[in-house]
Amino acid sequence: MSDFETVDGLSLYAEAHGEGPPIVFSCAFSTTHVNWRPQVEPLVQAGHRVILWDYRGHGLSAAPREPAAYTMEKVVEDLGRLLAWGASGQPVVLAGLSFGGLASLHYAARYRDQVRGLVLVATGPGFKNPEAAAKWQARADRSADFVETRGFEAFVNGKAGPTCIGRDPALPAARAAGQAIIAQDPVAVGLFGRRVTGPAASVIDELPGLEIPALVVVGEHDPGFHPAAEVMAAKLPQARSVRVDGGGHILNIEVADAFNAMLVDFVSGL
């Protein structure tokens, strides 16, 4: 467990486990590194270095309340600093769920020589259509309004629960994830949602140029992301697409054993 410093002087939380080829896990918006805890042991046992982290404003990282601190450009810079901290210059596998997948694509599109593989879980490449982009921004704004006015406990225990801790809140991993989410600063996370998640630019035009092995994963019970998964699978030159039976949006917690087996098989075969 440690911290690393961003270009603009913030201290962000990170932790690294094991030795071997590195794989970096990036979270969904509003969640924390704890959401990826079920993946640590299986990948370490398979001979990989597992790196978890919290975005600015999230989890155990610094949570500035200045709007200017939150841009996608800064998130990409932060991810680069994380790799310098934890990957020792080695090419990495970038794994991300929901917003974490989009952030991983933004990084890979800019620094593809640093990325040896992509794991894109319940995510999409962003929206080019102005109407669809506006709807996505409005959704991010509503989520920010909710956590700022009602708090994270209501968020986790309400309708948003399946999209941040999974559809079975009784699972130990879901309970741990929920506790970490509830402990966050709602103002900082709200700013991230409005200024990073909502307006995130599309990378759909960059997908055909990403000659990187990619695993595109979506849950059977996450139909809102099925079309995006199909688009990415069709446009990424080296994509393998899997729809996981029994999985929802947070399928790495809901069906952890099946997800871990698939993930270990992919990264070990690179």
C-alpha positions as CSV (number, residue, x, y, z in Angstrom):
1,M,0.0,0.0,0.0
2,S,1.3,3.4,-1.0
3,D,0.6,6.7,-2.6
4,F,1.9,8.3,-5.7
5,E,2.0,12.0,-6.7
6,T,0.1,13.5,-9.7
7,V,1.5,16.1,-12.0
8,D,-0.5,18.8,-10.2
9,G,0.7,17.6,-6.7
10,L,-2.2,15.4,-5.5
11,S,-1.5,12.2,-3.5
12,L,-3.4,9.3,-5.0
13,Y,-3.8,5.9,-3.4
14,A,-2.4,2.7,-5.0
15,E,-1.3,-0.7,-4.0
16,A,0.6,-3.5,-5.7
17,H,0.6,-7.2,-5.1
18,G,2.9,-9.9,-6.4
19,E,5.6,-10.0,-9.1
20,G,5.5,-10.6,-12.8
21,P,3.8,-9.0,-15.8
22,P,1.7,-6.0,-14.4
23,I,-2.1,-5.7,-14.7
24,V,-3.7,-2.4,-13.6
25,F,-7.3,-2.3,-12.5
26,S,-9.4,0.9,-12.9
27,C,-12.8,1.2,-11.3
28,A,-16.2,2.3,-12.3
29,F,-17.2,5.8,-11.5
30,S,-18.1,6.3,-7.8
31,T,-16.5,3.0,-6.7
32,T,-13.1,2.3,-5.2
33,H,-10.1,-0.1,-5.5
34,V,-11.9,-2.4,-3.1
35,N,-14.3,-3.4,-5.9
36,W,-11.3,-5.2,-7.5
37,R,-10.2,-7.1,-4.4
38,P,-11.7,-10.5,-5.6
39,Q,-9.2,-10.4,-8.5
40,V,-6.0,-10.0,-6.5
41,E,-5.3,-13.4,-5.2
42,P,-6.1,-15.4,-8.4
43,L,-3.9,-13.2,-10.5
44,V,-1.0,-13.1,-8.0
45,Q,-1.1,-16.9,-7.8
46,A,-1.0,-17.0,-11.6
47,G,2.3,-15.1,-11.6
48,H,1.1,-11.5,-12.2
49,R,1.7,-8.1,-10.5
50,V,-1.7,-6.7,-9.6
51,I,-2.0,-2.9,-9.2
52,L,-5.1,-1.3,-7.8
53,W,-5.8,2.5,-7.4
54,D,-8.3,5.2,-6.6
55,Y,-9.0,8.1,-9.0
56,R,-8.7,11.6,-7.7
57,G,-11.8,12.3,-5.7
58,H,-12.4,8.6,-5.0
59,G,-11.6,6.1,-2.2
60,L,-8.4,6.9,-0.3
61,S,-7.1,9.4,-2.8
62,A,-7.0,13.1,-2.4
63,A,-10.4,14.7,-2.9
64,P,-10.0,18.3,-4.0
65,R,-13.2,20.4,-4.3
66,E,-11.9,22.7,-7.0
67,P,-13.8,21.9,-10.3
68,A,-10.6,22.5,-12.3
69,A,-9.0,19.5,-10.7
70,Y,-11.2,17.2,-12.6
71,T,-10.7,16.5,-16.3
72,M,-10.1,13.4,-18.4
73,E,-6.7,14.7,-19.4
74,K,-5.7,14.7,-15.7
75,V,-7.1,11.1,-15.3
76,V,-4.9,10.0,-18.2
77,E,-1.9,11.8,-16.7
78,D,-2.7,10.1,-13.3
79,L,-2.8,6.7,-14.9
80,G,0.6,7.4,-16.5
81,R,2.1,8.3,-13.1
82,L,0.6,5.1,-11.6
83,L,2.3,3.0,-14.3
84,A,5.6,4.8,-13.6
85,W,5.1,4.1,-9.8
86,G,4.0,0.4,-10.1
87,A,5.0,-1.1,-13.4
88,S,8.7,-0.1,-13.6
89,G,8.5,0.7,-17.3
90,Q,7.0,-2.7,-18.3
91,P,4.1,-2.8,-20.8
92,V,0.9,-3.4,-18.9
93,V,-2.5,-5.0,-19.2
94,L,-5.1,-2.3,-18.5
95,A,-8.3,-3.6,-17.1
96,G,-11.3,-1.4,-16.4
97,L,-15.0,-1.7,-15.6
98,S,-17.5,0.8,-16.9
99,F,-15.7,4.3,-16.7
100,G,-12.5,2.4,-15.9
101,G,-12.7,0.7,-19.3
102,L,-13.2,4.0,-21.1
103,A,-10.3,5.6,-19.2
104,S,-8.1,2.6,-20.2
105,L,-9.0,3.1,-23.8
106,H,-8.1,6.8,-23.6
107,Y,-4.7,5.9,-22.3
108,A,-4.1,3.1,-24.8
109,A,-5.1,5.4,-27.7
110,R,-2.4,7.8,-26.6
111,Y,0.3,5.5,-25.4
112,R,-0.4,2.2,-27.1
113,D,3.3,1.1,-27.0
114,Q,2.9,0.9,-23.2
115,V,-0.1,-1.4,-23.3
116,R,0.2,-5.1,-24.0
117,G,-3.4,-6.0,-23.4
118,L,-6.9,-4.6,-22.6
119,V,-9.6,-6.0,-20.4
120,L,-12.8,-4.0,-21.1
121,V,-15.6,-5.0,-18.7
122,A,-19.2,-3.6,-18.9
123,T,-18.0,-0.5,-20.7
124,G,-18.1,1.4,-24.0
125,P,-16.0,3.7,-26.2
126,G,-18.1,6.8,-25.4
127,F,-20.7,8.6,-27.5
128,K,-20.1,10.5,-30.8
129,N,-23.8,11.2,-31.3
130,P,-24.5,14.6,-29.7
131,E,-28.0,13.5,-28.4
132,A,-26.6,10.3,-26.9
133,A,-23.7,12.3,-25.3
134,A,-26.1,14.8,-23.8
135,K,-28.2,12.0,-22.3
136,W,-25.0,10.5,-20.8
137,Q,-24.0,13.8,-19.3
138,A,-27.5,14.2,-17.8
139,R,-27.2,10.8,-16.3
140,A,-23.9,11.7,-14.7
141,D,-25.3,14.9,-13.4
142,R,-28.3,13.1,-11.8
143,S,-25.9,10.7,-10.1
144,A,-23.8,13.6,-8.8
145,D,-26.9,15.4,-7.5
146,F,-28.1,12.3,-5.7
147,V,-24.8,11.6,-3.8
148,E,-24.4,15.3,-3.0
149,T,-27.9,15.6,-1.6
150,R,-28.7,12.2,-0.1
151,G,-25.2,10.7,0.5
152,F,-23.5,7.5,-0.5
153,E,-25.3,5.2,1.9
154,A,-28.6,5.9,0.1
155,F,-26.8,5.6,-3.2
156,V,-25.4,2.1,-2.4
157,N,-28.6,0.8,-0.8
158,G,-30.9,2.2,-3.5
159,K,-31.4,1.8,-7.2
160,A,-27.7,2.4,-7.9
161,G,-26.6,-0.6,-5.8
162,P,-26.5,-3.1,-8.7
163,T,-24.3,-0.8,-10.7
164,C,-21.7,-0.2,-7.9
165,I,-21.6,-3.3,-5.7
166,G,-23.6,-5.8,-7.8
167,R,-27.0,-7.5,-7.6
168,D,-26.2,-9.5,-4.5
169,P,-25.4,-7.1,-1.6
170,A,-25.0,-10.0,0.8
171,L,-21.8,-11.2,-0.8
172,P,-18.7,-10.4,1.4
173,A,-17.0,-8.6,-1.5
174,A,-20.1,-6.5,-2.2
175,R,-20.3,-5.5,1.5
176,A,-16.7,-4.5,1.6
177,A,-17.1,-2.5,-1.7
178,G,-20.2,-0.8,-0.3
179,Q,-18.4,0.3,2.9
180,A,-15.6,1.8,0.9
181,I,-18.0,3.7,-1.4
182,I,-20.0,5.0,1.5
183,A,-16.8,6.5,3.1
184,Q,-16.1,8.8,0.2
185,D,-16.6,12.5,-0.1
186,P,-19.8,13.0,-2.2
187,V,-18.8,16.5,-3.3
188,A,-15.5,15.3,-4.8
189,V,-17.1,12.3,-6.5
190,G,-19.9,14.5,-7.8
191,L,-17.4,16.8,-9.4
192,F,-15.7,13.9,-11.0
193,G,-19.0,12.7,-12.4
194,R,-20.0,16.1,-13.8
195,R,-16.6,17.0,-15.2
196,V,-14.9,13.7,-16.2
197,T,-17.4,10.9,-16.5
198,G,-20.2,12.9,-18.1
199,P,-18.3,14.8,-20.8
200,A,-15.7,12.0,-21.6
201,A,-14.9,12.1,-25.3
202,S,-15.5,9.1,-27.5
203,V,-12.6,7.0,-28.7
204,I,-14.6,4.9,-31.1
205,D,-12.6,6.2,-34.1
206,E,-9.3,5.1,-32.4
207,L,-10.4,1.5,-31.9
208,P,-9.4,0.1,-35.3
209,G,-5.8,1.4,-34.7
210,L,-5.4,-0.3,-31.4
211,E,-3.5,-3.4,-32.5
212,I,-3.6,-4.8,-28.9
213,P,-5.1,-8.1,-27.7
214,A,-8.4,-7.2,-26.0
215,L,-10.9,-9.1,-23.9
216,V,-14.4,-7.5,-24.1
217,V,-16.6,-8.7,-21.3
218,V,-20.2,-8.0,-20.5
219,G,-22.7,-9.6,-18.2
220,E,-25.8,-11.5,-19.4
221,H,-27.9,-9.2,-17.1
222,D,-26.4,-5.9,-18.2
223,P,-28.3,-5.3,-21.5
224,G,-27.5,-1.6,-21.5
225,F,-23.9,-2.4,-22.3
226,H,-24.5,-5.2,-24.8
227,P,-24.5,-2.9,-27.9
228,A,-21.3,-1.1,-26.8
229,A,-19.5,-4.5,-26.3
230,E,-20.6,-5.6,-29.8
231,V,-19.2,-2.3,-31.3
232,M,-15.9,-2.7,-29.5
233,A,-15.6,-6.4,-30.4
234,A,-16.2,-5.5,-34.1
235,K,-13.8,-2.5,-34.2
236,L,-10.8,-3.7,-32.1
237,P,-8.6,-5.7,-34.4
238,Q,-7.6,-8.3,-31.8
239,A,-10.7,-8.5,-29.7
240,R,-12.2,-11.6,-28.0
241,S,-15.8,-11.0,-26.8
242,V,-17.5,-12.9,-24.0
243,R,-21.0,-12.5,-22.5
244,V,-20.9,-14.0,-19.0
245,D,-23.9,-16.1,-17.9
246,G,-25.4,-14.9,-14.7
247,G,-23.4,-11.6,-14.6
248,G,-24.7,-8.1,-14.2
249,H,-22.8,-4.8,-14.3
250,I,-20.4,-5.7,-11.4
251,L,-19.8,-9.2,-12.7
252,N,-16.3,-9.3,-11.2
253,I,-18.0,-9.5,-7.8
254,E,-21.2,-11.3,-8.8
255,V,-19.7,-14.2,-10.7
256,A,-16.1,-13.8,-9.4
257,D,-14.9,-17.4,-10.0
258,A,-16.0,-17.5,-13.7
259,F,-14.6,-14.0,-14.3
260,N,-11.3,-14.7,-12.6
261,A,-10.8,-17.9,-14.6
262,M,-11.5,-16.1,-17.9
263,L,-9.2,-13.2,-16.9
264,V,-6.3,-15.5,-15.8
265,D,-6.6,-17.4,-19.1
266,F,-6.5,-14.2,-21.1
267,V,-3.6,-12.5,-19.4
268,S,-1.5,-15.6,-19.1
269,G,-1.9,-16.2,-22.8
270,L,-0.5,-12.9,-23.9
